[in-house]
Amino acid sequence: MGLELANIARIGNEIAAGEFRLARTAIDIWSRTANQVNRRGPLGSYLTAWKAQSLGNVEEAQVALTTCIELSSREAGEGLHAQALALRGAISLLEHDLEAAVTDFRQVSAMSARLRNPSLLRPWTDYVEACV
């Protein structure tokens, strides 16, 4: 369990640092070492979506995000649910689907008010861009 948490922290750190190649490598390592429940759960779906989006595979990312959002809403994983909505909103913005992007970003905004550390979600610039 400790190794799995360390790998998850590494993924988050690499993404935050903008080291996307290293983040994808860390996701691959986590995928090989994580237990099956976590790989098939909302976190695994989110990481699959993030990796697919970072490689330009929008369809795969959308499918994985749909799974993540569905699972995280059922499991009361509000933080991960908000992250998935933010990523889906960013993808919608890149795909020029502004209405879908604004809808997702508004949900993230509402959800982040209930999170302990809402600064972990940073979709605000994308939200402003979609509204403008």
Secondary structure, 3 states (H helix, E strand, C coil): CHHHHHHHHHHHHHHHCCCHHHHHHHHHHHHHHCCHHHHHCHHHHHHHHHHHHHCCCHHHHHHHHHHHHHHHHHCCCHHHHHHHHHHHHHHHHHCCCHHHHHHHHHHHHHHHCCCCCHHHCCCHHHHHHHHC
